Amino acid sequence: MKVEYVPGRDAYETEQYGPRRLWDEVAAAYRDWHAAGSPPRSAHRISINPSRESIGTG
């Protein structure tokens, strides 16, 4: 994925390549975060152990 940042512009050129559409995944995650009321970082939790990983809120 490549995002071309140009100061002062509202739109940025992006290129996607490879087996995953990463920019689409980032955009979907942002929309989900925004729809949830833009919760602060402290509202999320990450749990990792040898048999399981989870990401959630609460």
CORHU-V972401 format. One line per field, one symbol per residue. ss: DSSP state (A for helix, B for strand, O for the rest). phi: phi as a letter, one per 30 degrees, with the letter a starting at -180 (. if undefined). burial: + if it has 24 or more other C-alpha atoms within 12 Angstrom, else -. A space follows every 10 residues. Layout:
ss = ???
phi = ???
burial = ???
This chain:
ss = OBBBOOOOOO OOBBBOOOOO OAAAAAAAAA AAAAAOOOOO AAABBBBBBO OBBBBBBO
phi = .bbcdbeicc bbdbbcajdc cddddddddd ddddddjhdd eddcbbbbbe cabbback
burial = ---------- ---------- ---------- ---------- ---------- --------
